[in-house]
Amino acid sequence: MQTLAIDPSSIKKEVLHIITSLKKVHPRRLLKAKDLSELGFDILDVVDIIVAVEQTYQLTIPDEVPVYSVDDFVNYVYSQRKQQ
């Protein structure tokens, strides 16, 4: 198993990779979007992303954590990894 870096830049690259592999969208569009729904993502798409991020980083993203954008995922993963 590969060890993933915990700096925000590395986390952002990995989250972008996860999302672009699940949903064919250019990373630049993802970075510009304030909300994934702007790009046509529905709740099932977001759940798929959450599951993939959880598996990649071996953590759980609770339902009450707002994850509407790439930055939301990055901030949550970073905060959790920093605590470990």
N, C-alpha and C positions, 0 to 999 in steps of 0.2 A: 504494500500500500504506500502510495506516495505521500510525503509530508507537504501540506499546503502552507504557504506563507501566511502570516497574519497581518501584514500591513494592508491598509485600505486599497492601495493601488493593485496589489496582487489579487485581493478578494474581488475587486471590481472586474478585473480581467476574467477571472474564473466565472463570476456570475454572468457576465456578458456571454461567455462561451456556453454556459448552461442554457441560457435563454435562447441564443441564436441556434443552438442545436435542436431545441424543442420546437421553436417557432421560427420559421424562416424570415427573419427581419434583420436589416443591416444594423450593426452595433451603433453607428452614428445616430440612427433614428431612436434607438433605445435611450441613448444618453440625453437626447433633446427632450424626450417625453417626460412630463411631470407626473404622469399617471399611465400605467400600462394600458388602461382602457382606451386612451387616445389612439393607440395603435391597433385597436380591434381585439384586444385580448379579453376573453370572457373569464368568468370565475373558474371554469375548469382548466383553462390555460394557466391561471395563476396558481391553482392547486398543484398542477403538474410541476411548475417551477419551484414551489415551496418544497415539495417532496424531493426533487432533485437536489436542491440546495441543502436540505436536511441530511440527505444521504452523503453528499460530498463532504460536508463539514461535520458529520456525526453529531448533530444537535437537533433540537426540536424548536420549531417556531410556533409558539402558542397562537390560538385563534385570535386572541385580543391584540396581538402585535400588528400594527398597520404596515403592510408591505404593498405599496402601490407603485413603487418605482425601483429602478436599479439601486439608487442611493439608499432606499429603505432596506433592501436586502443587505447591502454592503454594511450599513451602519449596525444592523442587528448582528450580523455574523461577526463583525469586528468587536463589538461590545462583548459578545459571548466568548470569543476566542481569547480576548485580552484577560478575561476573568479566570481562564484555565491555567 
